[in-house]
Amino acid sequence: MVAHEIAKDEIRVEYDIPEDISSYGYAADTRLFLDAGKLRSLGWQAEVGLKEAFERMMEDMQESPGR
């Protein structure tokens, strides 16, 4: 989504994952099931969508280089 929507296809994502990653010190693969249900039960709601959140982050990074 970021490469296509935010970067207008000017970048691309490449995966170069070696067969044996254990020698690189990466953590073991874990399956996470992220759920904001508990936050919502407390009254939290997202104010912006994922695309707008990335756009805001990129804008902030461009305005504040080196931070």
Predicted model as a PDB file, atoms N, CA, C, CB and O in Angstrom, pLDDT in the B-factor column:
MODEL        1                                                                  
ATOM      1  N   MET A   1       0.823  -1.182   0.000  1.00 88.00           N  
ATOM      2  CA  MET A   1       0.000   0.000   0.000  1.00 88.00           C  
ATOM      3  C   MET A   1       0.871   1.250   0.000  1.00 88.00           C  
ATOM      4  CB  MET A   1      -0.938  -0.005   1.199  1.00 88.00           C  
ATOM      5  O   MET A   1       0.593   2.201  -0.730  1.00 88.00           O  
ATOM      6  N   VAL A   2       1.917   1.253   0.810  1.00 88.00           N  
ATOM      7  CA  VAL A   2       2.777   2.432   0.887  1.00 88.00           C  
ATOM      8  C   VAL A   2       3.491   2.667  -0.439  1.00 88.00           C  
ATOM      9  CB  VAL A   2       3.801   2.278   2.021  1.00 88.00           C  
ATOM     10  O   VAL A   2       3.528   3.796  -0.926  1.00 88.00           O  
ATOM     11  N   ALA A   3       4.056   1.619  -1.027  1.00 91.00           N  
ATOM     12  CA  ALA A   3       4.777   1.767  -2.298  1.00 91.00           C  
ATOM     13  C   ALA A   3       3.842   2.260  -3.394  1.00 91.00           C  
ATOM     14  CB  ALA A   3       5.422   0.431  -2.714  1.00 91.00           C  
ATOM     15  O   ALA A   3       4.226   3.105  -4.203  1.00 91.00           O  
ATOM     16  N   HIS A   4       2.629   1.742  -3.427  1.00 91.00           N  
ATOM     17  CA  HIS A   4       1.696   2.088  -4.498  1.00 91.00           C  
ATOM     18  C   HIS A   4       0.987   3.415  -4.230  1.00 91.00           C  
ATOM     19  CB  HIS A   4       0.666   0.979  -4.673  1.00 91.00           C  
ATOM     20  O   HIS A   4       1.030   4.321  -5.063  1.00 91.00           O  
ATOM     21  N   GLU A   5       0.344   3.532  -3.084  1.00 87.00           N  
ATOM     22  CA  GLU A   5      -0.489   4.701  -2.794  1.00 87.00           C  
ATOM     23  C   GLU A   5       0.306   5.934  -2.380  1.00 87.00           C  
ATOM     24  CB  GLU A   5      -1.464   4.364  -1.712  1.00 87.00           C  
ATOM     25  O   GLU A   5       0.036   7.035  -2.862  1.00 87.00           O  
ATOM     26  N   ILE A   6       1.274   5.762  -1.501  1.00 85.00           N  
ATOM     27  CA  ILE A   6       2.008   6.909  -0.963  1.00 85.00           C  
ATOM     28  C   ILE A   6       3.130   7.326  -1.904  1.00 85.00           C  
ATOM     29  CB  ILE A   6       2.578   6.581   0.424  1.00 85.00           C  
ATOM     30  O   ILE A   6       3.295   8.512  -2.187  1.00 85.00           O  
ATOM     31  N   ALA A   7       3.913   6.345  -2.397  1.00 87.00           N  
ATOM     32  CA  ALA A   7       5.072   6.658  -3.239  1.00 87.00           C  
ATOM     33  C   ALA A   7       4.717   6.666  -4.723  1.00 87.00           C  
ATOM     34  CB  ALA A   7       6.188   5.655  -2.985  1.00 87.00           C  
ATOM     35  O   ALA A   7       5.597   6.834  -5.567  1.00 87.00           O  
ATOM     36  N   LYS A   8       3.453   6.489  -5.047  1.00 89.00           N  
ATOM     37  CA  LYS A   8       2.987   6.539  -6.444  1.00 89.00           C  
ATOM     38  C   LYS A   8       3.786   5.603  -7.343  1.00 89.00           C  
ATOM     39  CB  LYS A   8       3.079   7.967  -6.983  1.00 89.00           C  
ATOM     40  O   LYS A   8       4.129   5.960  -8.470  1.00 89.00           O  
ATOM     41  N   ASP A   9       4.078   4.411  -6.846  1.00 93.00           N  
ATOM     42  CA  ASP A   9       4.823   3.376  -7.581  1.00 93.00           C  
ATOM     43  C   ASP A   9       6.243   3.797  -7.965  1.00 93.00           C  
ATOM     44  CB  ASP A   9       4.067   3.002  -8.830  1.00 93.00           C  
ATOM     45  O   ASP A   9       6.836   3.210  -8.870  1.00 93.00           O  
ATOM     46  N   GLU A  10       6.793   4.806  -7.288  1.00 94.00           N  
ATOM     47  CA  GLU A  10       8.175   5.218  -7.553  1.00 94.00           C  
ATOM     48  C   GLU A  10       9.171   4.362  -6.771  1.00 94.00           C  
ATOM     49  CB  GLU A  10       8.366   6.700  -7.198  1.00 94.00           C  
ATOM     50  O   GLU A  10      10.376   4.439  -7.011  1.00 94.00           O  
ATOM     51  N   ILE A  11       8.685   3.564  -5.858  1.00 92.00           N  
ATOM     52  CA  ILE A  11       9.527   2.622  -5.126  1.00 92.00           C  
ATOM     53  C   ILE A  11       8.878   1.249  -5.225  1.00 92.00           C  
ATOM     54  CB  ILE A  11       9.716   3.057  -3.628  1.00 92.00           C  
ATOM     55  O   ILE A  11       7.707   1.128  -5.586  1.00 92.00           O  
ATOM     56  N   ARG A  12       9.645   0.225  -4.904  1.00 92.00           N  
ATOM     57  CA  ARG A  12       9.083  -1.121  -4.874  1.00 92.00           C  
ATOM     58  C   ARG A  12       9.656  -1.863  -3.683  1.00 92.00           C  
ATOM     59  CB  ARG A  12       9.376  -1.885  -6.193  1.00 92.00           C  
ATOM     60  O   ARG A  12      10.722  -1.524  -3.169  1.00 92.00           O  
ATOM     61  N   VAL A  13       8.944  -2.861  -3.264  1.00 91.00           N  
ATOM     62  CA  VAL A  13       9.341  -3.660  -2.114  1.00 91.00           C  
ATOM     63  C   VAL A  13       9.956  -4.953  -2.626  1.00 91.00           C  
ATOM     64  CB  VAL A  13       8.131  -3.947  -1.171  1.00 91.00           C  
ATOM     65  O   VAL A  13       9.371  -5.641  -3.462  1.00 91.00           O  
ATOM     66  N   GLU A  14      11.131  -5.275  -2.122  1.00 90.00           N  
ATOM     67  CA  GLU A  14      11.801  -6.521  -2.484  1.00 90.00           C  
ATOM     68  C   GLU A  14      12.072  -7.309  -1.215  1.00 90.00           C  
ATOM     69  CB  GLU A  14      13.122  -6.251  -3.265  1.00 90.00           C  
ATOM     70  O   GLU A  14      12.457  -6.747  -0.190  1.00 90.00           O  
ATOM     71  N   TYR A  15      11.869  -8.608  -1.293  1.00 85.00           N  
ATOM     72  CA  TYR A  15      12.155  -9.500  -0.181  1.00 85.00           C  
ATOM     73  C   TYR A  15      13.358 -10.346  -0.555  1.00 85.00           C  
ATOM     74  CB  TYR A  15      10.925 -10.390   0.170  1.00 85.00           C  
ATOM     75  O   TYR A  15      13.322 -11.077  -1.545  1.00 85.00           O  
ATOM     76  N   ASP A  16      14.407 -10.252   0.219  1.00 83.00           N  
ATOM     77  CA  ASP A  16      15.603 -11.055   0.004  1.00 83.00           C  
ATOM     78  C   ASP A  16      15.925 -11.740   1.331  1.00 83.00           C  
ATOM     79  CB  ASP A  16      16.816 -10.175  -0.510  1.00 83.00           C  
ATOM     80  O   ASP A  16      16.816 -11.318   2.068  1.00 83.00           O  
ATOM     81  N   ILE A  17      15.187 -12.791   1.611  1.00 77.00           N  
ATOM     82  CA  ILE A  17      15.307 -13.470   2.891  1.00 77.00           C  
ATOM     83  C   ILE A  17      16.070 -14.770   2.684  1.00 77.00           C  
ATOM     84  CB  ILE A  17      13.911 -13.736   3.520  1.00 77.00           C  
ATOM     85  O   ILE A  17      15.615 -15.642   1.944  1.00 77.00           O  
ATOM     86  N   PRO A  18      17.229 -14.911   3.331  1.00 75.00           N  
ATOM     87  CA  PRO A  18      18.002 -16.145   3.181  1.00 75.00           C  
ATOM     88  C   PRO A  18      17.251 -17.338   3.780  1.00 75.00           C  
ATOM     89  CB  PRO A  18      19.381 -15.996   3.849  1.00 75.00           C  
ATOM     90  O   PRO A  18      16.414 -17.181   4.669  1.00 75.00           O  
ATOM     91  N   GLU A  19      17.568 -18.523   3.276  1.00 77.00           N  
ATOM     92  CA  GLU A  19      16.935 -19.747   3.775  1.00 77.00           C  
ATOM     93  C   GLU A  19      17.201 -19.936   5.264  1.00 77.00           C  
ATOM     94  CB  GLU A  19      17.438 -20.966   2.994  1.00 77.00           C  
ATOM     95  O   GLU A  19      16.279 -20.240   6.020  1.00 77.00           O  
ATOM     96  N   ASP A  20      18.462 -19.759   5.699  1.00 74.00           N  
ATOM     97  CA  ASP A  20      18.830 -19.964   7.098  1.00 74.00           C  
ATOM     98  C   ASP A  20      19.087 -18.612   7.750  1.00 74.00           C  
ATOM     99  CB  ASP A  20      20.081 -20.882   7.220  1.00 74.00           C  
ATOM    100  O   ASP A  20      20.189 -18.070   7.659  1.00 74.00           O  
ATOM    101  N   ILE A  21      18.068 -18.071   8.406  1.00 67.00           N  
ATOM    102  CA  ILE A  21      18.227 -16.752   9.033  1.00 67.00           C  
ATOM    103  C   ILE A  21      18.749 -16.847  10.458  1.00 67.00           C  
ATOM    104  CB  ILE A  21      16.903 -16.009   9.028  1.00 67.00           C  
ATOM    105  O   ILE A  21      18.995 -15.822  11.094  1.00 67.00           O  
ATOM    106  N   SER A  22      18.920 -18.057  10.969  1.00 68.00           N  
ATOM    107  CA  SER A  22      19.359 -18.215  12.361  1.00 68.00           C  
ATOM    108  C   SER A  22      20.738 -17.605  12.587  1.00 68.00           C  
ATOM    109  CB  SER A  22      19.378 -19.694  12.746  1.00 68.00           C  
ATOM    110  O   SER A  22      21.028 -17.138  13.688  1.00 68.00           O  
ATOM    111  N   SER A  23      21.582 -17.601  11.580  1.00 68.00           N  
ATOM    112  CA  SER A  23      22.922 -17.055  11.743  1.00 68.00           C  
ATOM    113  C   SER A  23      22.925 -15.522  11.777  1.00 68.00           C  
ATOM    114  CB  SER A  23      23.817 -17.547  10.622  1.00 68.00           C  
ATOM    115  O   SER A  23      23.943 -14.911  12.102  1.00 68.00           O  
ATOM    116  N   TYR A  24      21.787 -14.902  11.441  1.00 69.00           N  
ATOM    117  CA  TYR A  24      21.704 -13.443  11.453  1.00 69.00           C  
ATOM    118  C   TYR A  24      21.215 -12.885  12.784  1.00 69.00           C  
ATOM    119  CB  TYR A  24      20.793 -12.978  10.351  1.00 69.00           C  
ATOM    120  O   TYR A  24      21.213 -11.670  12.980  1.00 69.00           O  
ATOM    121  N   GLY A  25      20.800 -13.756  13.699  1.00 68.00           N  
ATOM    122  CA  GLY A  25      20.361 -13.302  15.010  1.00 68.00           C  
ATOM    123  C   GLY A  25      18.940 -12.791  15.062  1.00 68.00           C  
ATOM    124  O   GLY A  25      18.563 -12.124  16.025  1.00 68.00           O  
ATOM    125  N   TYR A  26      18.130 -13.090  14.039  1.00 68.00           N  
ATOM    126  CA  TYR A  26      16.736 -12.661  14.061  1.00 68.00           C  
ATOM    127  C   TYR A  26      15.945 -13.493  15.055  1.00 68.00           C  
ATOM    128  CB  TYR A  26      16.112 -12.766  12.663  1.00 68.00           C  
ATOM    129  O   TYR A  26      16.271 -14.653  15.307  1.00 68.00           O  
ATOM    130  N   ALA A  27      14.919 -12.903  15.609  1.00 70.00           N  
ATOM    131  CA  ALA A  27      14.038 -13.627  16.512  1.00 70.00           C  
ATOM    132  C   ALA A  27      13.244 -14.664  15.723  1.00 70.00           C  
ATOM    133  CB  ALA A  27      13.090 -12.654  17.253  1.00 70.00           C  
ATOM    134  O   ALA A  27      13.018 -14.509  14.523  1.00 70.00           O  
ATOM    135  N   ALA A  28      12.839 -15.685  16.389  1.00 71.00           N  
ATOM    136  CA  ALA A  28      12.028 -16.723  15.752  1.00 71.00           C  
ATOM    137  C   ALA A  28      10.717 -16.125  15.258  1.00 71.00           C  
ATOM    138  CB  ALA A  28      11.755 -17.889  16.732  1.00 71.00           C  
ATOM    139  O   ALA A  28      10.206 -15.159  15.825  1.00 71.00           O  
ATOM    140  N   ASP A  29      10.188 -16.707  14.206  1.00 73.00           N  
ATOM    141  CA  ASP A  29       8.926 -16.261  13.639  1.00 73.00           C  
ATOM    142  C   ASP A  29       7.810 -16.484  14.650  1.00 73.00           C  
ATOM    143  CB  ASP A  29       8.623 -17.000  12.315  1.00 73.00           C  
ATOM    144  O   ASP A  29       7.653 -17.581  15.186  1.00 73.00           O  
ATOM    145  N   THR A  30       7.050 -15.448  14.900  1.00 78.00           N  
ATOM    146  CA  THR A  30       5.908 -15.571  15.805  1.00 78.00           C  
ATOM    147  C   THR A  30       4.666 -15.084  15.081  1.00 78.00           C  
ATOM    148  CB  THR A  30       6.136 -14.768  17.123  1.00 78.00           C  
ATOM    149  O   THR A  30       4.747 -14.243  14.186  1.00 78.00           O  
ATOM    150  N   ARG A  31       3.563 -15.597  15.458  1.00 83.00           N  
ATOM    151  CA  ARG A  31       2.287 -15.191  14.864  1.00 83.00           C  
ATOM    152  C   ARG A  31       1.587 -14.267  15.847  1.00 83.00           C  
ATOM    153  CB  ARG A  31       1.389 -16.432  14.517  1.00 83.00           C  
ATOM    154  O   ARG A  31       1.247 -14.673  16.958  1.00 83.00           O  
ATOM    155  N   LEU A  32       1.374 -13.036  15.440  1.00 83.00           N  
ATOM    156  CA  LEU A  32       0.689 -12.070  16.282  1.00 83.00           C  
ATOM    157  C   LEU A  32      -0.700 -11.803  15.713  1.00 83.00           C  
ATOM    158  CB  LEU A  32       1.503 -10.756  16.394  1.00 83.00           C  
ATOM    159  O   LEU A  32      -0.871 -11.667  14.501  1.00 83.00           O  
ATOM    160  N   PHE A  33      -1.656 -11.733  16.573  1.00 86.00           N  
ATOM    161  CA  PHE A  33      -3.010 -11.411  16.162  1.00 86.00           C  
ATOM    162  C   PHE A  33      -3.385 -10.118  16.870  1.00 86.00           C  
ATOM    163  CB  PHE A  33      -4.019 -12.577  16.496  1.00 86.00           C  
ATOM    164  O   PHE A  33      -3.949 -10.129  17.965  1.00 86.00           O  
ATOM    165  N   LEU A  34      -3.063  -9.013  16.227  1.00 88.00           N  
ATOM    166  CA  LEU A  34      -3.312  -7.711  16.827  1.00 88.00           C  
ATOM    167  C   LEU A  34      -4.796  -7.382  16.745  1.00 88.00           C  
ATOM    168  CB  LEU A  34      -2.473  -6.619  16.133  1.00 88.00           C  
ATOM    169  O   LEU A  34      -5.436  -7.592  15.715  1.00 88.00           O  
ATOM    170  N   ASP A  35      -5.326  -6.871  17.830  1.00 92.00           N  
ATOM    171  CA  ASP A  35      -6.744  -6.583  17.900  1.00 92.00           C  
ATOM    172  C   ASP A  35      -6.940  -5.343  18.770  1.00 92.00           C  
ATOM    173  CB  ASP A  35      -7.539  -7.801  18.462  1.00 92.00           C  
ATOM    174  O   ASP A  35      -6.463  -5.292  19.904  1.00 92.00           O  
ATOM    175  N   ALA A  36      -7.629  -4.365  18.245  1.00 91.00           N  
ATOM    176  CA  ALA A  36      -7.882  -3.136  18.991  1.00 91.00           C  
ATOM    177  C   ALA A  36      -9.208  -3.204  19.748  1.00 91.00           C  
ATOM    178  CB  ALA A  36      -7.881  -1.936  18.045  1.00 91.00           C  
ATOM    179  O   ALA A  36      -9.702  -2.182  20.224  1.00 91.00           O  
ATOM    180  N   GLY A  37      -9.783  -4.396  19.862  1.00 95.00           N  
ATOM    181  CA  GLY A  37     -11.073  -4.554  20.528  1.00 95.00           C  
ATOM    182  C   GLY A  37     -11.102  -4.027  21.947  1.00 95.00           C  
ATOM    183  O   GLY A  37     -12.073  -3.388  22.353  1.00 95.00           O  
ATOM    184  N   LYS A  38     -10.041  -4.288  22.712  1.00 95.00           N  
ATOM    185  CA  LYS A  38     -10.008  -3.813  24.101  1.00 95.00           C  
ATOM    186  C   LYS A  38      -9.955  -2.284  24.143  1.00 95.00           C  
ATOM    187  CB  LYS A  38      -8.794  -4.411  24.852  1.00 95.00           C  
ATOM    188  O   LYS A  38     -10.598  -1.659  24.987  1.00 95.00           O  
ATOM    189  N   LEU A  39      -9.188  -1.689  23.233  1.00 95.00           N  
ATOM    190  CA  LEU A  39      -9.140  -0.226  23.180  1.00 95.00           C  
ATOM    191  C   LEU A  39     -10.510   0.350  22.827  1.00 95.00           C  
ATOM    192  CB  LEU A  39      -8.088   0.241  22.156  1.00 95.00           C  
ATOM    193  O   LEU A  39     -10.964   1.326  23.424  1.00 95.00           O  
ATOM    194  N   ARG A  40     -11.156  -0.275  21.845  1.00 95.00           N  
ATOM    195  CA  ARG A  40     -12.489   0.196  21.447  1.00 95.00           C  
ATOM    196  C   ARG A  40     -13.486   0.062  22.593  1.00 95.00           C  
ATOM    197  CB  ARG A  40     -12.992  -0.585  20.223  1.00 95.00           C  
ATOM    198  O   ARG A  40     -14.362   0.911  22.759  1.00 95.00           O  
ATOM    199  N   SER A  41     -13.353  -1.002  23.384  1.00 97.00           N  
ATOM    200  CA  SER A  41     -14.267  -1.189  24.514  1.00 97.00           C  
ATOM    201  C   SER A  41     -14.097  -0.090  25.560  1.00 97.00           C  
ATOM    202  CB  SER A  41     -14.041  -2.557  25.156  1.00 97.00           C  
ATOM    203  O   SER A  41     -14.995   0.146  26.368  1.00 97.00           O  
ATOM    204  N   LEU A  42     -12.951   0.577  25.543  1.00 97.00           N  
ATOM    205  CA  LEU A  42     -12.707   1.698  26.456  1.00 97.00           C  
ATOM    206  C   LEU A  42     -13.092   3.038  25.839  1.00 97.00           C  
ATOM    207  CB  LEU A  42     -11.244   1.727  26.864  1.00 97.00           C  
ATOM    208  O   LEU A  42     -12.930   4.086  26.465  1.00 97.00           O  
ATOM    209  N   GLY A  43     -13.609   3.000  24.591  1.00 97.00           N  
ATOM    210  CA  GLY A  43     -14.069   4.222  23.952  1.00 97.00           C  
ATOM    211  C   GLY A  43     -13.138   4.787  22.896  1.00 97.00           C  
ATOM    212  O   GLY A  43     -13.435   5.823  22.300  1.00 97.00           O  
ATOM    213  N   TRP A  44     -12.012   4.120  22.654  1.00 95.00           N  
ATOM    214  CA  TRP A  44     -11.068   4.618  21.652  1.00 95.00           C  
ATOM    215  C   TRP A  44     -11.595   4.367  20.249  1.00 95.00           C  
ATOM    216  CB  TRP A  44      -9.694   3.957  21.827  1.00 95.00           C  
ATOM    217  O   TRP A  44     -12.198   3.329  19.976  1.00 95.00           O  
ATOM    218  N   GLN A  45     -11.363   5.323  19.367  1.00 94.00           N  
ATOM    219  CA  GLN A  45     -11.675   5.164  17.952  1.00 94.00           C  
ATOM    220  C   GLN A  45     -10.543   5.765  17.146  1.00 94.00           C  
ATOM    221  CB  GLN A  45     -13.032   5.828  17.589  1.00 94.00           C  
ATOM    222  O   GLN A  45      -9.987   6.799  17.516  1.00 94.00           O  
ATOM    223  N   ALA A  46     -10.206   5.121  16.052  1.00 92.00           N  
ATOM    224  CA  ALA A  46      -9.191   5.676  15.158  1.00 92.00           C  
ATOM    225  C   ALA A  46      -9.749   6.951  14.537  1.00 92.00           C  
ATOM    226  CB  ALA A  46      -8.777   4.645  14.051  1.00 92.00           C  
ATOM    227  O   ALA A  46     -10.917   7.003  14.152  1.00 92.00           O  
ATOM    228  N   GLU A  47      -8.912   7.973  14.443  1.00 95.00           N  
ATOM    229  CA  GLU A  47      -9.352   9.238  13.862  1.00 95.00           C  
ATOM    230  C   GLU A  47      -9.002   9.354  12.393  1.00 95.00           C  
ATOM    231  CB  GLU A  47      -8.747  10.389  14.615  1.00 95.00           C  
ATOM    232  O   GLU A  47      -9.639  10.112  11.661  1.00 95.00           O  
ATOM    233  N   VAL A  48      -7.995   8.612  11.952  1.00 95.00           N  
ATOM    234  CA  VAL A  48      -7.600   8.639  10.544  1.00 95.00           C  
ATOM    235  C   VAL A  48      -7.371   7.205  10.082  1.00 95.00           C  
ATOM    236  CB  VAL A  48      -6.315   9.512  10.328  1.00 95.00           C  
ATOM    237  O   VAL A  48      -7.122   6.312  10.893  1.00 95.00           O  
ATOM    238  N   GLY A  49      -7.456   6.997   8.783  1.00 93.00           N  
ATOM    239  CA  GLY A  49      -7.198   5.683   8.222  1.00 93.00           C  
ATOM    240  C   GLY A  49      -5.708   5.448   8.050  1.00 93.00           C  
ATOM    241  O   GLY A  49      -4.893   6.342   8.279  1.00 93.00           O  
ATOM    242  N   LEU A  50      -5.366   4.244   7.648  1.00 91.00           N  
ATOM    243  CA  LEU A  50      -3.968   3.851   7.499  1.00 91.00           C  
ATOM    244  C   LEU A  50      -3.248   4.710   6.457  1.00 91.00           C  
ATOM    245  CB  LEU A  50      -3.875   2.378   7.114  1.00 91.00           C  
ATOM    246  O   LEU A  50      -2.119   5.141   6.692  1.00 91.00           O  
ATOM    247  N   LYS A  51      -3.881   4.961   5.319  1.00 91.00           N  
ATOM    248  CA  LYS A  51      -3.249   5.760   4.264  1.00 91.00           C  
ATOM    249  C   LYS A  51      -2.949   7.170   4.760  1.00 91.00           C  
ATOM    250  CB  LYS A  51      -4.150   5.818   3.018  1.00 91.00           C  
ATOM    251  O   LYS A  51      -1.843   7.673   4.564  1.00 91.00           O  
ATOM    252  N   GLU A  52      -3.923   7.810   5.400  1.00 94.00           N  
ATOM    253  CA  GLU A  52      -3.700   9.161   5.910  1.00 94.00           C  
ATOM    254  C   GLU A  52      -2.633   9.180   6.999  1.00 94.00           C  
ATOM    255  CB  GLU A  52      -5.002   9.743   6.448  1.00 94.00           C  
ATOM    256  O   GLU A  52      -1.857  10.131   7.091  1.00 94.00           O  
ATOM    257  N   ALA A  53      -2.589   8.141   7.821  1.00 93.00           N  
ATOM    258  CA  ALA A  53      -1.570   8.072   8.868  1.00 93.00           C  
ATOM    259  C   ALA A  53      -0.169   8.038   8.247  1.00 93.00           C  
ATOM    260  CB  ALA A  53      -1.795   6.828   9.762  1.00 93.00           C  
ATOM    261  O   ALA A  53       0.735   8.730   8.716  1.00 93.00           O  
ATOM    262  N   PHE A  54       0.009   7.234   7.196  1.00 90.00           N  
ATOM    263  CA  PHE A  54       1.308   7.191   6.519  1.00 90.00           C  
ATOM    264  C   PHE A  54       1.623   8.527   5.848  1.00 90.00           C  
ATOM    265  CB  PHE A  54       1.333   6.061   5.479  1.00 90.00           C  
ATOM    266  O   PHE A  54       2.761   8.992   5.902  1.00 90.00           O  
ATOM    267  N   GLU A  55       0.633   9.140   5.223  1.00 90.00           N  
ATOM    268  CA  GLU A  55       0.862  10.442   4.585  1.00 90.00           C  
ATOM    269  C   GLU A  55       1.309  11.477   5.605  1.00 90.00           C  
ATOM    270  CB  GLU A  55      -0.408  10.924   3.872  1.00 90.00           C  
ATOM    271  O   GLU A  55       2.230  12.252   5.344  1.00 90.00           O  
ATOM    272  N   ARG A  56       0.665  11.495   6.762  1.00 93.00           N  
ATOM    273  CA  ARG A  56       1.046  12.438   7.823  1.00 93.00           C  
ATOM    274  C   ARG A  56       2.460  12.164   8.325  1.00 93.00           C  
ATOM    275  CB  ARG A  56       0.052  12.359   8.992  1.00 93.00           C  
ATOM    276  O   ARG A  56       3.237  13.091   8.555  1.00 93.00           O  
ATOM    277  N   MET A  57       2.782  10.894   8.490  1.00 91.00           N  
ATOM    278  CA  MET A  57       4.119  10.534   8.970  1.00 91.00           C  
ATOM    279  C   MET A  57       5.186  10.979   7.974  1.00 91.00           C  
ATOM    280  CB  MET A  57       4.217   9.015   9.210  1.00 91.00           C  
ATOM    281  O   MET A  57       6.209  11.540   8.367  1.00 91.00           O  
ATOM    282  N   MET A  58       4.950  10.729   6.683  1.00 88.00           N  
ATOM    283  CA  MET A  58       5.926  11.117   5.667  1.00 88.00           C  
ATOM    284  C   MET A  58       6.072  12.635   5.605  1.00 88.00           C  
ATOM    285  CB  MET A  58       5.517  10.567   4.293  1.00 88.00           C  
ATOM    286  O   MET A  58       7.182  13.148   5.465  1.00 88.00           O  
ATOM    287  N   GLU A  59       4.978  13.338   5.707  1.00 90.00           N  
ATOM    288  CA  GLU A  59       5.020  14.800   5.705  1.00 90.00           C  
ATOM    289  C   GLU A  59       5.830  15.314   6.892  1.00 90.00           C  
ATOM    290  CB  GLU A  59       3.595  15.382   5.740  1.00 90.00           C  
ATOM    291  O   GLU A  59       6.652  16.218   6.743  1.00 90.00           O  
ATOM    292  N   ASP A  60       5.598  14.742   8.057  1.00 92.00           N  
ATOM    293  CA  ASP A  60       6.330  15.145   9.249  1.00 92.00           C  
ATOM    294  C   ASP A  60       7.822  14.846   9.097  1.00 92.00           C  
ATOM    295  CB  ASP A  60       5.767  14.433  10.485  1.00 92.00           C  
ATOM    296  O   ASP A  60       8.657  15.653   9.505  1.00 92.00           O  
ATOM    297  N   MET A  61       8.161  13.698   8.517  1.00 90.00           N  
ATOM    298  CA  MET A  61       9.562  13.337   8.330  1.00 90.00           C  
ATOM    299  C   MET A  61      10.251  14.282   7.356  1.00 90.00           C  
ATOM    300  CB  MET A  61       9.678  11.901   7.835  1.00 90.00           C  
ATOM    301  O   MET A  61      11.428  14.596   7.526  1.00 90.00           O  
ATOM    302  N   GLN A  62       9.533  14.734   6.342  1.00 89.00           N  
ATOM    303  CA  GLN A  62      10.117  15.670   5.379  1.00 89.00           C  
ATOM    304  C   GLN A  62      10.322  17.047   6.000  1.00 89.00           C  
ATOM    305  CB  GLN A  62       9.228  15.784   4.141  1.00 89.00           C  
ATOM    306  O   GLN A  62      11.286  17.739   5.672  1.00 89.00           O  
ATOM    307  N   GLU A  63       9.422  17.445   6.893  1.00 88.00           N  
ATOM    308  CA  GLU A  63       9.517  18.749   7.549  1.00 88.00           C  
ATOM    309  C   GLU A  63      10.573  18.765   8.645  1.00 88.00           C  
ATOM    310  CB  GLU A  63       8.174  19.138   8.130  1.00 88.00           C  
ATOM    311  O   GLU A  63      11.102  19.827   8.973  1.00 88.00           O  
ATOM    312  N   SER A  64      10.884  17.625   9.210  1.00 84.00           N  
ATOM    313  CA  SER A  64      11.811  17.546  10.341  1.00 84.00           C  
ATOM    314  C   SER A  64      12.932  16.549  10.079  1.00 84.00           C  
ATOM    315  CB  SER A  64      11.062  17.160  11.612  1.00 84.00           C  
ATOM    316  O   SER A  64      13.026  15.542  10.781  1.00 84.00           O  
ATOM    317  N   PRO A  65      13.786  16.801   9.086  1.00 77.00           N  
ATOM    318  CA  PRO A  65      14.857  15.836   8.804  1.00 77.00           C  
ATOM    319  C   PRO A  65      15.839  15.744   9.971  1.00 77.00           C  
ATOM    320  CB  PRO A  65      15.606  16.227   7.518  1.00 77.00           C  
ATOM    321  O   PRO A  65      16.095  16.735  10.655  1.00 77.00           O  
ATOM    322  N   GLY A  66      16.378  14.565  10.188  1.00 74.00           N  
ATOM    323  CA  GLY A  66      17.368  14.383  11.229  1.00 74.00           C  
ATOM    324  C   GLY A  66      16.802  14.176  12.612  1.00 74.00           C  
ATOM    325  O   GLY A  66      17.561  14.015  13.568  1.00 74.00           O  
ATOM    326  N   ARG A  67      15.512  14.177  12.743  1.00 66.00           N  
ATOM    327  CA  ARG A  67      14.895  13.985  14.057  1.00 66.00           C  
ATOM    328  C   ARG A  67      14.785  12.544  14.373  1.00 66.00           C  
ATOM    329  CB  ARG A  67      13.536  14.624  14.126  1.00 66.00           C  
ATOM    330  O   ARG A  67      14.289  12.183  15.440  1.00 66.00           O  
TER     331      ARG A  67                                                      
ENDMDL                                                                          
END                                                                             
